[in-house]
Amino acid sequence: MRLAPDWRPGRDTVAGNLIASGRLWDFTEKIASSRREGKNRRDGATVSTRVVKLTDDLGQKLFDDAVRQEDGKKGGAPARLSDEEAKNLTKVVREQKRRRSLENRAHL
């Protein structure tokens, strides 16, 4: 699973850190602004920065685990779906599409 390219934040060319701008940043700011005010909830930008940083760290760890698995080293997640997993995924997606199409019908 990954973000669409237009949602991915840019990176600082010197430090390699994520830049606090773009669609993902705007989305986290929107979430922060909709939260109730209260103790320790007024620092929307600080929380958003922390969330994006933690997400970046987690994504890097998952990527490293997948690469390690492809190299044949112990640990990590498989980089590709097995045939059985692919069939199950196709089945689930088909069922979800069917349910969504039924939701659009009039309820008489």
C-alpha positions as CSV (number, residue, x, y, z in Angstrom):
1,M,0.0,0.0,0.0
2,R,1.3,3.5,-0.8
3,L,0.3,7.1,-1.2
4,A,-0.6,8.4,-4.6
5,P,2.3,10.5,-6.1
6,D,0.4,13.8,-5.8
7,W,-0.1,13.1,-2.0
8,R,3.6,12.4,-1.3
9,P,5.4,15.2,0.5
10,G,8.7,16.4,-0.9
11,R,12.0,15.9,0.8
12,D,14.7,18.4,1.9
13,T,17.6,17.8,-0.4
14,V,20.2,18.5,2.3
15,A,18.8,16.7,5.4
16,G,16.5,14.3,3.6
17,N,13.6,15.2,6.0
18,L,10.0,15.5,4.8
19,I,8.9,19.0,3.9
20,A,5.8,20.3,5.7
21,S,3.7,21.1,2.6
22,G,1.5,19.4,0.0
23,R,-1.8,17.5,0.1
24,L,-0.8,15.1,2.9
25,W,0.3,18.0,5.1
26,D,-2.9,19.9,4.3
27,F,-4.9,16.8,5.2
28,T,-3.2,16.4,8.6
29,E,-3.8,20.1,9.3
30,K,-7.5,19.7,8.5
31,I,-7.7,16.8,11.0
32,A,-5.8,18.8,13.6
33,S,-8.1,21.8,13.2
34,S,-11.2,19.7,13.6
35,R,-10.1,18.2,16.9
36,R,-11.7,19.5,20.1
37,E,-9.7,22.2,22.0
38,G,-8.3,21.1,25.3
39,K,-5.2,20.4,27.2
40,N,-2.3,19.6,24.9
41,R,-4.5,19.8,21.8
42,R,-3.6,23.3,20.6
43,D,-0.3,22.4,18.9
44,G,-1.8,21.3,15.6
45,A,1.4,21.9,13.6
46,T,3.6,20.1,16.2
47,V,1.3,17.1,16.2
48,S,1.1,17.0,12.4
49,T,4.9,17.2,12.2
50,R,5.2,14.4,14.6
51,V,2.6,12.2,12.8
52,V,4.3,12.7,9.4
53,K,7.7,12.0,10.9
54,L,6.5,8.8,12.6
55,T,4.8,7.7,9.4
56,D,8.0,8.3,7.4
57,D,10.0,6.2,10.0
58,L,7.5,3.4,9.8
59,G,7.4,3.4,6.0
60,Q,11.2,3.3,5.9
61,K,11.3,0.3,8.3
62,L,8.6,-1.6,6.3
63,F,10.6,-0.9,3.1
64,D,13.8,-2.1,4.7
65,D,12.1,-5.3,5.9
66,A,10.7,-6.0,2.4
67,V,14.1,-5.5,0.8
68,R,15.7,-7.8,3.4
69,Q,13.1,-10.4,2.5
70,E,13.8,-10.1,-1.2
71,D,17.6,-10.6,-0.5
72,G,16.8,-13.9,1.1
73,K,17.7,-12.8,4.6
74,K,15.6,-14.0,7.5
75,G,12.7,-11.7,8.6
76,G,10.7,-9.1,6.8
77,A,7.5,-9.3,4.8
78,P,7.2,-10.9,1.4
79,A,7.4,-8.3,-1.4
80,R,4.7,-9.9,-3.5
81,L,1.4,-11.6,-2.9
82,S,1.2,-15.4,-3.3
83,D,-1.2,-16.8,-5.8
84,E,-3.7,-17.6,-3.0
85,E,-3.4,-14.1,-1.5
86,A,-4.0,-12.6,-4.9
87,K,-7.1,-14.6,-5.5
88,N,-8.5,-13.7,-2.0
89,L,-7.7,-10.1,-2.6
90,T,-9.5,-10.2,-6.0
91,K,-12.5,-11.8,-4.3
92,V,-12.7,-9.2,-1.5
93,V,-12.4,-6.3,-4.0
94,R,-15.1,-7.8,-6.2
95,E,-17.4,-8.2,-3.2
96,Q,-16.8,-4.6,-2.0
97,K,-17.6,-3.3,-5.5
98,R,-20.8,-5.3,-5.5
99,R,-21.8,-4.0,-2.1
100,R,-21.1,-0.4,-3.1
101,S,-23.2,-0.8,-6.2
102,L,-26.1,-2.1,-4.1
103,E,-25.8,0.9,-1.7
104,N,-26.5,3.3,-4.6
105,R,-29.9,1.7,-5.3
106,A,-33.1,3.3,-4.0
107,H,-34.3,2.0,-0.7
108,L,-38.1,1.6,-1.1
